[in-house]
Amino acid sequence: MKKIRLSKADLISALLCMVVIIPEISVYSKLPDRIATHFDVYGQPDQYSSKNFAVFGIPLVMTGIQLILCLITNLFHQTDKRDFINRAIRFISPATLCFAQLYILLYSLGQIKNPTSVVCTFMAVLFVIAGNYMPKIRRNMFLGIRTPHTLRNQEVWDKTHRFSGVLFFICGIVMIPFSLVNDYIAVIIIMAVMIIIPIVYSEMVYRLLKQEIHE
């Protein structure tokens, strides 16, 4: 049976989930007793938590989840430190948590006037970054365009992710100005394109390869 261990990178990524507590403690006395921790599609808060849970509880829960993700990755995926999947799992979650916590903090202090615009712009930037790394993702069970055909065939995986990398990059760039002007219908359409087109493309690649084999 494979022995599961946590590496130094795993522990560092878990500790990064706790870093966000530092700025929250510095303004703890200025925060309201109840803090908005969830928002609807219109950017309006629809769920609140106590100040203590928002400041300390959420980072602690996310730290535990991050350690579990690292253990699962070590169990089912190769542990090459240079591998993109390992680096992504260990740093995407902490980065997302830090953004979410700082977002909640600034909103609670009245510094964010248009919550949805901020979130959409952040997502657009993530798509631009993801577009640069998509071609480097090797077949795995965690990240990427995981359809039956891409998971079964290496060539379909490679071609789909090269195409998707360009698509994500372009869509991310196009999405930024729409996010800034609060055109959420355009944002939703762009995101739908990013989900549907790669799946359709992978099916087309698979059918072409299958046709070439029969010929």
C-alpha positions in Angstrom: 0.0 0.0 0.0 1.3 3.4 -0.9 2.5 5.5 2.1 1.0 8.9 2.1 3.1 11.8 3.4 2.8 15.5 3.6 5.8 17.4 2.0 7.2 20.7 3.0 5.3 22.3 0.0 2.1 20.8 1.4 2.7 22.3 4.9 3.6 25.7 3.4 0.5 25.8 1.2 -1.6 25.0 4.3 0.1 27.8 6.3 -0.6 30.2 3.4 -4.3 29.6 4.2 -3.7 31.2 7.6 -1.8 34.3 6.4 -5.0 36.1 5.6 -5.8 36.2 9.4 -3.0 38.8 9.9 -4.7 41.7 8.1 -8.1 40.7 9.6 -6.7 40.8 13.2 -5.3 44.3 12.5 -8.8 45.7 11.9 -10.7 43.2 14.1 -12.2 45.9 16.3 -13.6 47.8 13.3 -15.5 44.8 11.9 -19.2 44.4 12.6 -20.4 41.5 14.8 -22.0 39.8 11.9 -20.1 39.6 8.6 -21.4 38.8 5.1 -19.7 35.5 4.0 -21.8 34.6 0.9 -23.2 36.6 -1.9 -25.9 36.0 -4.6 -25.4 36.4 -8.3 -26.3 40.1 -8.0 -23.5 40.7 -5.5 -25.9 41.1 -2.5 -25.0 39.3 0.7 -27.4 36.4 1.5 -25.6 34.7 4.3 -23.9 36.0 7.4 -21.5 34.6 10.0 -20.2 35.7 13.4 -17.1 37.8 13.4 -15.0 35.2 15.1 -16.0 32.5 12.6 -15.4 34.7 9.6 -12.0 35.8 10.8 -10.6 32.6 12.4 -13.0 29.8 11.5 -13.0 30.0 7.7 -9.2 30.0 7.4 -8.9 27.1 9.8 -11.5 25.1 7.9 -9.8 25.9 4.6 -6.4 24.9 6.1 -7.9 21.5 6.9 -9.4 21.1 3.4 -6.0 22.1 1.9 -4.2 19.4 3.8 -6.8 16.8 2.6 -6.4 17.9 -1.0 -2.6 17.5 -0.7 -3.0 14.0 0.8 -5.4 13.0 -2.0 -3.0 14.4 -4.6 -0.1 12.5 -3.1 -2.1 9.3 -3.1 -3.5 9.5 -6.7 -1.0 11.6 -8.5 2.8 11.6 -9.0 4.7 13.7 -6.5 7.1 15.4 -9.0 7.6 18.9 -7.5 8.0 20.3 -11.0 4.6 18.9 -12.1 2.0 21.6 -12.8 -0.8 19.6 -11.1 1.1 19.4 -7.8 2.0 23.1 -7.9 -1.6 24.1 -8.8 -3.2 22.1 -6.1 -0.9 23.5 -3.5 -1.2 27.2 -4.4 -4.5 27.8 -6.2 -6.6 27.0 -3.1 -4.6 29.3 -0.8 -4.6 32.1 -3.4 -8.3 31.8 -3.9 -8.9 31.8 -0.1 -6.8 34.9 0.4 -8.8 36.7 -2.3 -12.1 35.6 -0.8 -11.2 36.6 2.7 -9.7 40.0 1.7 -12.9 40.5 -0.4 -15.1 39.8 2.7 -12.9 42.0 4.8 -13.0 45.0 2.5 -16.8 44.6 1.9 -17.4 44.5 5.7 -15.4 47.7 6.0 -17.4 49.4 3.2 -14.5 49.5 0.8 -16.1 47.5 -2.0 -19.1 49.2 -3.7 -19.6 46.7 -6.6 -18.9 43.2 -5.3 -19.9 41.2 -8.4 -17.6 43.3 -10.6 -14.6 42.6 -8.4 -15.3 38.8 -8.4 -15.8 38.7 -12.2 -12.6 40.6 -12.9 -10.7 38.3 -10.6 -12.1 35.3 -12.4 -11.2 36.8 -15.8 -7.6 37.3 -14.6 -7.5 33.6 -13.5 -8.7 32.5 -16.9 -5.9 34.5 -18.6 -3.4 32.8 -16.3 -5.0 29.4 -16.8 -4.8 29.8 -20.6 -1.0 30.1 -20.4 -0.7 26.8 -18.4 -3.4 24.7 -20.1 -1.0 23.2 -22.7 1.3 22.1 -19.9 -1.3 20.1 -18.0 -0.7 16.3 -18.3 -3.6 13.8 -18.1 -4.9 13.7 -14.5 -8.1 13.3 -12.5 -8.0 16.8 -10.9 -7.6 19.6 -13.5 -8.2 20.2 -17.1 -10.8 19.3 -19.8 -11.7 15.9 -18.4 -14.0 14.2 -20.9 -14.1 10.5 -21.6 -12.2 11.0 -24.8 -9.5 13.3 -23.4 -8.9 10.9 -20.4 -8.7 7.9 -22.7 -6.5 9.3 -25.5 -3.3 11.3 -25.0 -3.4 12.9 -28.4 -7.0 14.1 -27.8 -5.9 15.5 -24.4 -2.9 17.3 -25.8 -4.8 18.9 -28.8 -7.8 19.9 -26.6 -5.6 21.6 -24.0 -3.5 23.5 -26.6 -6.7 24.7 -28.2 -8.3 25.5 -24.8 -5.3 27.4 -23.6 -5.7 29.9 -26.5 -9.5 30.0 -25.9 -9.1 30.7 -22.2 -6.5 33.4 -22.7 -8.6 35.2 -25.3 -11.9 34.8 -23.4 -10.2 36.0 -20.2 -8.9 39.2 -21.9 -12.3 39.9 -23.5 -14.1 39.2 -20.1 -12.2 41.9 -18.2 -13.8 45.0 -19.7 -17.2 43.5 -19.5 -16.6 42.7 -15.8 -15.5 46.3 -15.2 -18.7 47.8 -16.8 -21.0 45.3 -15.0 -22.2 43.6 -18.2 -22.9 40.3 -16.5 -24.9 38.8 -19.4 -21.7 39.1 -21.6 -19.7 37.5 -18.8 -22.0 34.5 -18.5 -22.0 34.0 -22.3 -18.2 34.1 -22.3 -18.0 31.6 -19.5 -20.5 29.3 -21.3 -18.3 29.5 -24.4 -15.3 28.4 -22.3 -17.2 25.4 -21.0 -18.9 24.2 -24.1 -16.4 24.8 -26.9 -13.5 22.7 -25.5 -15.9 19.8 -25.0 -17.2 20.0 -28.5 -13.6 20.4 -29.8 -12.4 17.3 -28.0 -15.3 15.3 -29.6 -14.3 16.6 -33.0 -10.6 15.7 -32.5 -11.6 12.2 -31.3 -13.8 11.6 -34.3 -11.1 12.8 -36.7 -8.5 10.5 -35.2 -10.9 7.6 -35.2 -11.7 8.3 -38.9 -7.9 8.4 -39.7 -7.4 5.0 -38.0 -10.2 3.4 -40.1 -8.8 4.8 -43.3 
